[in-house]
Amino acid sequence: MIENVPGREDSLTATESQPDARRLTLIFASLFTLAHIGAFAACLPLLAILVPLKAQQISPDSEASLLSWTALVGAGVASIVNIASGALSDRTRSRFGRRRPWILGGAIATIASYFAIWRAATPAELIAAIALFQVGFNIFLPALVALLPDEVPDERKGRMASLMALGPPVGLGLGAALVGSEALTAGGRYVALAGLAICLTAPLLIFWRARSATDVEGAHNVGIEGALAAPEMNVLPPPGPRQLQNFRLVWLSRLLTQLGVATSQGFLLLLVVNAVEKGADFPSDSAQLIVSRLFLASTGVSVAVALAIGALSDQVGSRQLFVAASGALIGAGMAVIAALPVWWGVFFGQIVYGIGVGLYSSAEVALAAEMLPSRRDSARDLGILNLGNTLPQALAPLLALFLIDPSGDGFSALFAVGAASAGVGGAVALRIKNKA
């Protein structure tokens, strides 16, 4: 634990010091974890279940094509908004801090977009509604994730990342269980999902107090309207060649690995629907209920692995090995689904995939936060890294348009390509050098 030395200048104008270990409090860790789960509860069940169902309802004869276009346009919007909002968040000064206004505004816009998605009745309306959703969510998420480098020291990042890793699997699992309920109406599913996201995110906004000097410095004299000013933010030396090379490799590894994840999340439901229509051996329940069970099963595995790995990666230090193993496991799980699109094959593959996702979401987040070139621009750089998440959301639909024909053949090929990409993404992480 770093002591608070009297007279120490804790400002970005003097040094790019880490937030000290005393600031990783139980209260902050709990609030941040809940909010991270809430963010993914607001996103993943919508994109993995509700949007595919809406696409099938609007265009039953070409739902895969419509889903691909919604994902393609959404990913383009997300890529632009994510970086722009992150950069503005870095330079925002207000009495509420630099992150809170963007978290709140983005969360409100995200929930508001649900109504547009629910009411969409044509392909164009659905595509436009998804674009609105991506605007809101990509204002919300960069500011939220930037709290990791803002508030958590490197020696605690693995532990915090293991809690953050609960976000995707638990958010998806809770949301899938909720929207998969056959007791809810179509509109009720959106309302229930919005309520879940609000309940999980609101405590951070209400109770969190920004402790990092980088978040509160100058809050009294520079408003949000002065976001692009703040000349004091530009006095730090530029990052060195190794930092930039590591940053590029982290980005490439994420892009390739997330292409596999985006393929699975975006097209597992349609793969199951197609397999059932062709007489494959699956339970007699509805496709959305089957997929909800698959997500819940993989969620349990992911959570257990993520919690076990965080502290271990802090102790071992070389997070690259964990990221490489996660890519191999994600790829292996998807390869099983591609080769055996029947109930037991998909179930087994999803469990292996879940192990990989749990390992990845814990170790990779901590690795990425450590390899940021500059804490001064952490949200902007996280936004650039997030292109490794959003571009695969565009690439996976493009692959689907190319590989899946109108008869529905090609889902196995799509999952095979996703599996190979995830494996290569893991291997790229091995080239990342530890910080000197």
C-alpha positions as CSV (number, residue, x, y, z in Angstrom):
1,M,0.0,0.0,0.0
2,I,1.3,3.4,-0.9
3,E,1.3,6.0,1.8
4,N,-0.1,9.4,1.4
5,V,3.1,11.6,1.6
6,P,2.5,15.2,2.7
7,G,3.1,17.7,0.1
8,R,3.0,15.2,-2.8
9,E,1.7,16.7,-6.0
10,D,-0.9,14.3,-7.2
11,S,-1.6,15.9,-10.6
12,L,-1.3,14.9,-14.3
13,T,0.7,18.1,-14.8
14,A,3.5,16.8,-12.7
15,T,3.5,13.1,-13.0
16,E,1.4,10.3,-14.5
17,S,1.3,8.4,-11.2
18,Q,-1.0,5.5,-10.7
19,P,-4.0,5.7,-8.3
20,D,-2.7,4.2,-5.1
21,A,-3.7,0.8,-3.7
22,R,-5.7,2.3,-0.8
23,R,-8.3,3.6,-3.4
24,L,-9.4,0.1,-4.4
25,T,-12.0,-0.1,-1.7
26,L,-14.6,-2.7,-1.2
27,I,-17.3,-0.2,-1.8
28,F,-15.9,1.0,-5.1
29,A,-15.1,-2.5,-6.3
30,S,-18.7,-3.6,-5.5
31,L,-20.3,-0.6,-7.2
32,F,-18.1,-0.8,-10.2
33,T,-18.7,-4.6,-10.6
34,L,-22.5,-4.1,-10.4
35,A,-22.4,-1.3,-12.9
36,H,-20.3,-3.4,-15.3
37,I,-22.7,-6.2,-15.1
38,G,-25.5,-3.7,-15.7
39,A,-23.8,-2.4,-18.8
40,F,-23.6,-5.8,-20.4
41,A,-27.1,-6.7,-19.2
42,A,-28.2,-3.7,-21.2
43,C,-26.3,-4.8,-24.3
44,L,-25.7,-8.6,-24.7
45,P,-29.2,-10.1,-24.2
46,L,-30.6,-7.4,-26.5
47,L,-28.1,-8.2,-29.3
48,A,-28.0,-12.0,-28.7
49,I,-31.7,-12.7,-28.3
50,L,-34.1,-9.8,-28.7
51,V,-32.7,-8.3,-31.9
52,P,-32.5,-11.7,-33.7
53,L,-36.1,-12.4,-32.6
54,K,-37.1,-9.0,-33.9
55,A,-35.2,-9.6,-37.2
56,Q,-37.0,-12.9,-37.6
57,Q,-40.3,-11.3,-36.9
58,I,-39.8,-8.4,-39.4
59,S,-38.1,-10.5,-42.2
60,P,-38.7,-14.2,-41.6
61,D,-37.3,-15.3,-45.0
62,S,-34.0,-13.3,-44.6
63,E,-33.4,-12.8,-41.0
64,A,-29.7,-13.6,-41.2
65,S,-29.2,-10.9,-43.8
66,L,-31.2,-8.3,-41.8
67,L,-29.3,-9.2,-38.7
68,S,-26.0,-8.8,-40.5
69,W,-27.0,-5.4,-41.7
70,T,-28.1,-4.2,-38.3
71,A,-24.8,-5.4,-36.8
72,L,-22.8,-3.9,-39.6
73,V,-24.4,-0.4,-39.3
74,G,-24.3,-0.6,-35.5
75,A,-20.7,-1.4,-35.4
76,G,-19.8,1.5,-37.7
77,V,-21.7,3.9,-35.4
78,A,-20.2,2.4,-32.3
79,S,-16.7,2.7,-33.6
80,I,-17.0,6.5,-34.2
81,V,-19.0,7.3,-31.0
82,N,-16.8,5.2,-28.7
83,I,-13.6,7.0,-29.5
84,A,-15.2,10.5,-29.7
85,S,-17.0,10.2,-26.4
86,G,-14.0,8.7,-24.7
87,A,-11.8,11.6,-25.8
88,L,-14.3,14.1,-24.6
89,S,-14.7,12.2,-21.3
90,D,-10.9,12.5,-20.8
91,R,-11.1,16.3,-21.0
92,T,-14.3,16.9,-19.2
93,R,-14.2,18.9,-16.0
94,S,-17.4,19.3,-13.9
95,R,-18.3,19.2,-10.3
96,F,-19.6,15.7,-11.0
97,G,-16.2,14.5,-12.2
98,R,-15.2,13.7,-15.8
99,R,-16.8,10.3,-16.1
100,R,-20.1,10.5,-14.3
101,P,-21.9,12.8,-16.7
102,W,-21.1,10.5,-19.6
103,I,-22.0,7.4,-17.8
104,L,-25.4,8.8,-16.8
105,G,-26.2,10.4,-20.2
106,G,-25.2,7.3,-22.1
107,A,-27.2,5.0,-19.9
108,I,-30.3,7.1,-20.3
109,A,-29.9,7.1,-24.1
110,T,-29.3,3.3,-24.2
111,I,-32.5,2.6,-22.3
112,A,-34.5,5.1,-24.4
113,S,-33.3,3.3,-27.6
114,Y,-35.1,0.1,-26.4
115,F,-38.5,1.7,-27.3
116,A,-37.3,2.3,-30.9
117,I,-36.1,-1.3,-31.3
118,W,-39.4,-2.7,-29.8
119,R,-41.5,-0.5,-32.2
120,A,-39.5,-1.2,-35.3
121,A,-41.7,-2.7,-38.0
122,T,-39.5,-2.6,-41.1
123,P,-35.8,-3.5,-41.8
124,A,-34.9,0.2,-42.1
125,E,-36.5,1.0,-38.8
126,L,-34.7,-1.8,-37.0
127,I,-31.4,-0.7,-38.5
128,A,-32.0,2.9,-37.4
129,A,-33.0,1.8,-33.9
130,I,-29.8,-0.3,-33.5
131,A,-27.8,2.8,-34.6
132,L,-29.5,4.8,-31.8
133,F,-28.7,2.1,-29.3
134,Q,-25.1,2.0,-30.3
135,V,-24.8,5.8,-29.9
136,G,-26.1,5.6,-26.3
137,F,-24.2,2.5,-25.3
138,N,-20.9,3.8,-26.7
139,I,-21.3,7.0,-24.7
140,F,-22.0,5.0,-21.6
141,L,-19.3,2.2,-21.8
142,P,-16.0,4.1,-22.5
143,A,-16.6,6.4,-19.5
144,L,-17.5,3.4,-17.3
145,V,-14.5,1.2,-18.3
146,A,-12.1,4.2,-17.9
147,L,-12.6,3.9,-14.1
148,L,-10.3,0.9,-14.2
149,P,-7.1,2.9,-15.1
150,D,-8.5,6.0,-13.3
151,E,-9.0,4.3,-9.9
152,V,-7.2,1.0,-9.8
153,P,-3.4,0.5,-9.5
154,D,-1.5,-2.0,-11.6
155,E,-1.0,-4.4,-8.8
156,R,-4.7,-4.7,-8.2
157,K,-5.9,-4.7,-11.8
158,G,-6.0,-8.4,-12.1
159,R,-8.3,-8.7,-9.1
160,M,-10.5,-5.9,-10.3
161,A,-10.6,-7.3,-13.8
162,S,-11.7,-10.6,-12.5
163,L,-14.7,-8.8,-11.0
164,M,-15.2,-6.9,-14.2
165,A,-15.1,-10.2,-16.0
166,L,-18.4,-11.0,-14.4
167,G,-20.0,-8.3,-16.6
168,P,-20.4,-10.1,-19.9
169,P,-21.3,-13.6,-18.6
170,V,-23.5,-12.5,-15.6
171,G,-25.1,-9.7,-17.6
172,L,-25.8,-12.0,-20.4
173,G,-27.0,-14.8,-18.1
174,L,-29.3,-12.6,-16.0
175,G,-30.7,-10.9,-19.1
176,A,-31.1,-14.1,-21.0
177,A,-33.0,-15.7,-18.1
178,L,-35.2,-12.7,-17.9
179,V,-36.0,-12.2,-21.6
180,G,-36.2,-15.9,-22.2
181,S,-39.2,-16.2,-19.9
182,E,-42.3,-17.2,-21.9
183,A,-44.4,-15.4,-19.3
184,L,-43.3,-12.0,-20.6
185,T,-44.9,-10.3,-23.6
186,A,-42.6,-8.9,-26.4
187,G,-42.7,-5.4,-24.9
188,G,-42.4,-6.8,-21.4
189,R,-39.0,-8.2,-22.3
190,Y,-37.6,-4.8,-23.1
191,V,-39.1,-3.2,-20.0
192,A,-37.7,-6.0,-17.8
193,L,-34.2,-5.7,-19.4
194,A,-34.2,-1.9,-18.9
195,G,-35.2,-2.3,-15.2
196,L,-32.4,-4.8,-14.6
197,A,-29.8,-2.5,-16.2
198,I,-31.0,0.5,-14.2
199,C,-31.0,-1.4,-10.9
200,L,-27.4,-2.6,-11.4
201,T,-26.0,0.7,-12.7
202,A,-27.7,3.3,-10.5
203,P,-25.8,2.5,-7.3
204,L,-22.5,3.5,-8.8
205,L,-23.9,6.9,-10.0
206,I,-25.5,7.6,-6.6
207,F,-22.9,6.4,-4.2
208,W,-19.5,6.5,-5.9
209,R,-17.2,9.3,-5.0
210,A,-14.3,9.9,-7.4
211,R,-11.1,9.5,-5.5
212,S,-8.5,9.9,-8.3
213,A,-6.9,13.3,-8.7
214,T,-7.2,12.8,-12.4
215,D,-10.9,12.8,-12.1
216,V,-11.5,15.7,-9.8
217,E,-8.6,18.0,-10.6
218,G,-9.9,21.3,-11.9
219,A,-13.5,20.3,-11.5
220,H,-14.4,23.7,-10.0
221,N,-13.2,25.8,-12.9
222,V,-13.6,24.0,-16.2
223,G,-17.0,22.8,-17.4
224,I,-18.0,20.1,-19.9
225,E,-18.1,22.8,-22.5
226,G,-14.4,23.3,-22.0
227,A,-13.6,19.6,-22.8
228,L,-11.4,20.3,-25.7
229,A,-9.4,23.0,-23.9
230,A,-7.5,21.8,-20.8
231,P,-3.9,22.6,-22.0
232,E,-2.5,21.2,-18.8
233,M,-3.4,17.8,-20.1
234,N,-0.8,17.9,-22.9
235,V,2.4,18.4,-21.0
236,L,3.3,14.7,-20.5
237,P,6.0,13.1,-22.7
238,P,4.7,10.9,-25.5
239,P,4.7,7.2,-25.1
240,G,7.8,5.2,-26.2
241,P,8.1,2.7,-29.1
242,R,7.6,-0.3,-26.9
243,Q,4.4,1.1,-25.4
244,L,3.0,1.8,-28.8
245,Q,3.9,-1.6,-30.2
246,N,2.4,-3.3,-27.2
247,F,-0.8,-1.2,-27.6
248,R,-1.0,-2.3,-31.3
249,L,-0.6,-5.9,-30.4
250,V,-3.2,-5.8,-27.7
251,W,-5.6,-4.2,-30.3
252,L,-4.9,-6.8,-32.9
253,S,-5.2,-9.7,-30.4
254,R,-8.6,-8.3,-29.3
255,L,-9.8,-7.8,-32.8
256,L,-9.2,-11.4,-33.8
257,T,-10.4,-13.0,-30.6
258,Q,-13.5,-10.8,-30.5
259,L,-14.4,-11.8,-34.1
260,G,-14.9,-15.3,-32.7
261,V,-16.9,-14.0,-29.8
262,A,-19.1,-11.8,-32.0
263,T,-19.8,-14.7,-34.3
264,S,-20.9,-16.9,-31.5
265,Q,-23.0,-14.2,-29.7
266,G,-24.6,-12.9,-32.9
267,F,-25.4,-16.2,-34.7
268,L,-25.8,-19.0,-32.1
269,L,-29.5,-18.5,-32.0
270,L,-29.9,-18.6,-35.7
271,L,-27.6,-21.7,-35.9
272,V,-29.9,-23.5,-33.4
273,V,-33.0,-22.4,-35.3
274,N,-31.5,-23.6,-38.6
275,A,-30.4,-26.9,-37.0
276,V,-33.9,-27.6,-35.5
277,E,-35.6,-26.8,-38.8
278,K,-33.3,-29.4,-40.5
279,G,-34.3,-32.1,-37.9
280,A,-31.2,-32.0,-35.7
281,D,-31.5,-33.6,-32.3
282,F,-32.5,-30.7,-29.9
283,P,-34.9,-30.4,-27.0
284,S,-38.5,-29.6,-28.0
285,D,-38.5,-26.2,-26.3
286,S,-38.4,-22.9,-28.3
287,A,-35.1,-21.8,-29.8
288,Q,-34.8,-18.8,-27.5
289,L,-35.3,-21.0,-24.4
290,I,-32.7,-23.4,-25.6
291,V,-30.2,-20.6,-26.3
292,S,-31.0,-19.0,-22.9
293,R,-30.1,-22.3,-21.2
294,L,-26.9,-22.5,-23.2
295,F,-25.9,-19.0,-22.2
296,L,-26.7,-19.7,-18.6
297,A,-24.6,-22.8,-18.6
298,S,-21.6,-21.1,-20.2
299,T,-22.2,-18.1,-17.8
300,G,-21.7,-20.3,-14.7
301,V,-18.4,-21.7,-16.1
302,S,-17.2,-18.2,-17.2
303,V,-17.9,-16.7,-13.8
304,A,-16.0,-19.4,-11.9
305,V,-13.0,-19.2,-14.2
306,A,-12.9,-15.4,-14.1
307,L,-13.0,-15.2,-10.4
308,A,-10.2,-17.8,-10.0
309,I,-7.9,-16.2,-12.6
310,G,-7.8,-12.6,-11.6
311,A,-5.6,-12.9,-8.5
312,L,-3.6,-15.6,-10.1
313,S,-2.7,-13.4,-13.1
314,D,-1.6,-10.6,-10.6
315,Q,0.7,-13.1,-9.0
316,V,2.1,-14.7,-12.2
317,G,2.5,-11.3,-13.9
318,S,2.5,-12.5,-17.5
319,R,-1.1,-12.1,-18.5
320,Q,-0.2,-12.8,-22.1
321,L,-0.2,-16.6,-21.4
322,F,-3.7,-16.4,-20.0
323,V,-4.9,-14.5,-23.0
324,A,-3.3,-17.0,-25.4
325,A,-4.9,-19.9,-23.6
326,S,-8.3,-18.2,-23.7
327,G,-8.2,-17.7,-27.4
328,A,-7.4,-21.4,-27.9
329,L,-10.3,-22.4,-25.7
330,I,-12.8,-20.0,-27.4
331,G,-11.7,-21.4,-30.7
332,A,-11.9,-25.0,-29.6
333,G,-15.5,-24.5,-28.3
334,M,-16.6,-22.9,-31.5
335,A,-15.0,-25.6,-33.6
336,V,-17.0,-28.2,-31.7
337,I,-20.2,-26.3,-32.4
338,A,-19.3,-26.0,-36.1
339,A,-18.5,-29.7,-36.4
340,L,-21.4,-31.1,-34.3
341,P,-24.5,-28.8,-34.6
342,V,-26.7,-31.1,-32.4
343,W,-27.8,-30.6,-28.8
344,W,-25.0,-32.4,-27.0
345,G,-22.3,-31.0,-29.4
346,V,-23.5,-27.4,-29.1
347,F,-23.8,-27.8,-25.3
348,F,-20.3,-29.2,-24.9
349,G,-18.8,-26.6,-27.3
350,Q,-20.6,-23.8,-25.4
351,I,-19.1,-25.0,-22.1
352,V,-15.6,-25.0,-23.5
353,Y,-16.3,-21.6,-25.1
354,G,-17.5,-20.3,-21.7
355,I,-14.2,-21.4,-20.0
356,G,-12.3,-19.5,-22.6
357,V,-14.5,-16.4,-22.3
358,G,-14.1,-16.4,-18.5
359,L,-10.3,-16.6,-18.8
360,Y,-10.2,-14.0,-21.5
361,S,-12.5,-11.4,-19.9
362,S,-10.5,-11.5,-16.7
363,A,-6.9,-11.5,-18.0
364,E,-7.3,-9.4,-21.2
365,V,-9.0,-6.5,-19.5
366,A,-6.1,-6.2,-17.0
367,L,-3.5,-6.6,-19.7
368,A,-5.1,-3.9,-21.9
369,A,-5.3,-1.5,-18.9
370,E,-1.6,-2.0,-18.1
371,M,-0.6,-1.4,-21.7
372,L,-2.4,1.9,-22.2
373,P,0.2,4.4,-23.6
374,S,-1.0,7.2,-21.4
375,R,-3.3,7.5,-18.4
376,R,-3.9,11.1,-19.5
377,D,-6.0,9.8,-22.4
378,S,-7.2,6.5,-20.9
379,A,-10.8,6.7,-22.1
380,R,-9.7,7.7,-25.6
381,D,-7.2,4.9,-25.8
382,L,-9.8,2.5,-24.4
383,G,-12.1,3.7,-27.1
384,I,-9.4,2.8,-29.7
385,L,-9.0,-0.6,-28.1
386,N,-12.8,-1.0,-28.2
387,L,-12.6,-0.9,-32.0
388,G,-11.3,-4.4,-31.4
389,N,-14.8,-5.1,-30.0
390,T,-16.9,-3.2,-32.4
391,L,-15.2,-4.0,-35.7
392,P,-15.8,-7.7,-35.2
393,Q,-19.5,-6.9,-34.9
394,A,-19.3,-5.6,-38.5
395,L,-16.9,-8.3,-39.8
396,A,-19.0,-11.2,-38.4
397,P,-22.1,-10.2,-40.3
398,L,-20.1,-9.6,-43.5
399,L,-18.7,-13.2,-43.1
400,A,-22.3,-14.4,-42.5
401,L,-23.5,-12.6,-45.7
402,F,-20.7,-14.3,-47.6
403,L,-20.9,-17.8,-46.0
404,I,-24.6,-18.4,-45.3
405,D,-26.7,-19.0,-48.4
406,P,-30.5,-18.4,-48.6
407,S,-31.2,-22.1,-47.7
408,G,-29.5,-21.6,-44.4
409,D,-26.4,-23.7,-45.2
410,G,-23.1,-22.2,-44.0
411,F,-23.5,-21.7,-40.2
412,S,-20.9,-24.4,-39.6
413,A,-18.4,-22.7,-41.9
414,L,-19.1,-19.4,-40.2
415,F,-18.4,-20.8,-36.7
416,A,-15.2,-22.5,-38.1
417,V,-13.9,-19.2,-39.3
418,G,-14.7,-17.6,-36.0
419,A,-12.9,-20.4,-34.2
420,A,-9.7,-19.9,-36.3
421,S,-9.8,-16.2,-35.7
422,A,-10.0,-16.6,-31.9
423,G,-7.1,-19.0,-31.9
424,V,-4.9,-16.7,-33.9
425,G,-5.9,-13.8,-31.6
426,G,-4.7,-15.6,-28.6
427,A,-1.4,-16.4,-30.3
428,V,-0.8,-12.7,-31.1
429,A,-0.9,-11.9,-27.4
430,L,2.3,-13.9,-26.8
431,R,4.2,-11.2,-28.7
432,I,3.3,-8.5,-26.2
433,K,6.3,-7.6,-24.1
434,N,6.0,-7.0,-20.3
435,K,6.5,-3.4,-19.2
436,A,10.1,-2.6,-18.3
